[in-house]
Amino acid sequence: MKLMDLFLARPSSMHFLLQSLLILVLCFHSASMCPKGCMCSHVSSLNVSCSNANLKEIPKDLPPETALLYLDSNQIRSVPNEIFKDLHQLKVLNLSKNVIESIEEQAFKGVADTLQTLDLSNNKIKSVHKDTFSKLKGRAQFSDNPWHCDCTLQQALHGMPSNHEIANNIICETAALKEHTGKSLISAANEADLCNLSKKTTDVAMLVTMFGWFTMVISYVVYYVRQNQEDARRHLEYLKSLPSKQRKPEESDDISTVL
């Protein structure tokens, strides 16, 4: 009874003790699931920090309840398909200051609806598939990459929120048109529809091809006509060179008699 009386007499102390134990269990659980080289903390949501961890690739054992993921300042080279597909609570993803060169088409499958902030700045990205960012609803940062500005990049950013702001921060290191090199993507897109350049190039190629065939046909017709004219002239000269036939006197007399 004394133990029960003590428990009832100090409900606030027991409540505090239970809360502390619960937090300890959660922290231990998060720490046990934390990827190697990363630090995990749980306040209102799980924060996984793998910054400056000398990572060569994105960890595959990230806790499913991760909400904030920091992978900046590493040596990550690529973002594979569906690498984040189990992180259904992911809100912030920082991949800046890596050496990322390729991002596969389905890289952000599974997090497109929840992701609020994506940072891919300060990498080595030149181009992406036109559908890589198509379902993302959050804000994104793509500055300080060696982008190649063309129709594909324009299409990749088309459906994104704040795409004008994103395009304004993208500087074209190379471009479909040389005069766009060094300009922002939004400036290049305002000067020329990048997706019509290939169509115009195709149209010009078709016209050049058609003109070439037309020239060949005309040349053949002209040659054929001239060749026929030359053959006709030679035949006429041949006919003129033949001796004319004279009628015999007997034939003339016979004709007169008949008359």
Residue pairs with C-beta under 8 A, 6 or more apart in sequence:
7 14
26 42
27 41
27 42
30 40
30 41
30 42
30 46
30 63
31 40
33 40
33 61
33 63
34 40
34 48
34 63
35 48
35 50
35 59
35 61
35 62
36 59
37 50
37 53
37 54
37 55
38 48
38 49
38 50
38 53
38 59
39 48
39 49
39 50
40 46
40 47
40 48
40 49
40 63
41 47
41 49
45 65
45 67
45 68
45 89
45 91
46 63
46 65
46 66
46 67
46 68
46 89
47 67
47 68
47 70
48 62
48 63
48 66
48 68
48 69
48 70
49 70
50 59
50 69
50 70
50 71
50 74
51 70
51 71
51 72
51 73
51 74
51 94
52 72
52 73
52 74
53 74
54 74
54 75
55 71
55 74
55 75
55 76
56 74
56 75
56 76
56 77
57 76
57 77
57 78
58 71
58 76
58 79
58 80
58 83
60 83
62 69
62 84
62 86
62 87
64 86
64 87
64 88
64 89
65 89
66 87
66 89
66 90
67 89
67 90
67 91
67 92
68 91
68 92
69 87
69 90
69 92
69 93
69 94
70 92
70 94
71 93
71 94
71 95
71 98
72 94
72 95
72 96
72 97
72 98
72 119
73 96
73 97
73 98
74 97
74 98
75 98
75 99
76 95
76 98
76 99
76 100
77 98
77 99
77 100
77 101
77 102
78 100
78 101
78 102
78 103
78 104
79 95
79 100
79 102
79 103
79 104
79 107
80 104
80 107
81 104
81 105
81 106
81 107
81 109
82 106
82 107
82 109
82 110
83 107
84 90
84 93
84 107
84 108
84 109
84 110
84 111
85 109
85 110
85 111
86 110
87 110
87 111
88 110
88 111
88 114
89 114
90 111
90 114
90 115
91 114
91 115
91 116
91 117
92 115
92 116
92 117
93 111
93 115
93 117
93 118
93 119
94 117
94 119
95 118
95 119
95 120
95 123
96 119
96 120
96 121
96 122
96 123
96 141
97 121
97 122
97 123
98 122
98 123
99 123
99 124
100 120
100 123
100 124
100 125
101 123
101 124
101 125
101 126
102 125
103 120
103 125
103 128
103 129
103 132
104 129
104 132
105 129
105 131
105 132
107 132
108 115
108 118
108 132
108 133
108 135
108 136
112 135
112 136
112 137
113 135
113 137
115 136
115 137
115 138
116 138
116 139
117 138
117 139
117 140
118 136
118 138
118 139
118 140
118 141
119 140
119 141
120 140
120 141
120 142
120 145
121 141
121 142
121 143
121 144
121 145
122 143
122 144
122 145
123 144
123 145
124 145
124 146
125 142
125 145
125 146
125 147
126 145
126 146
126 147
126 148
126 173
126 174
127 147
127 148
127 150
127 152
127 153
128 152
128 153
128 156
129 152
129 156
130 152
130 155
130 156
131 156
132 156
133 140
133 156
133 157
133 159
133 160
134 156
134 159
136 160
136 161
137 161
138 161
139 161
139 162
140 160
140 162
140 166
141 166
141 169
142 166
142 169
142 170
143 169
143 170
143 171
145 170
146 173
146 174
147 153
147 170
147 171
147 172
147 173
147 174
147 185
148 172
148 173
148 174
148 175
148 176
149 170
149 172
149 174
149 175
149 176
149 180
149 183
149 185
149 188
149 194
150 175
150 176
150 194
150 197
151 176
151 194
151 195
151 197
151 198
153 170
153 185
153 194
154 185
154 189
154 194
154 195
155 195
157 163
157 166
157 167
157 170
157 185
160 166
164 186
167 184
167 185
167 186
167 189
168 184
168 185
168 186
169 184
170 184
170 185
170 186
171 182
171 183
171 184
171 185
172 180
172 181
172 182
172 183
172 184
172 185
172 188
173 181
173 182
174 181
175 181
175 183
175 188
176 194
176 197
176 198
177 188
177 192
177 197
179 191
180 187
180 188
180 191
180 192
188 194
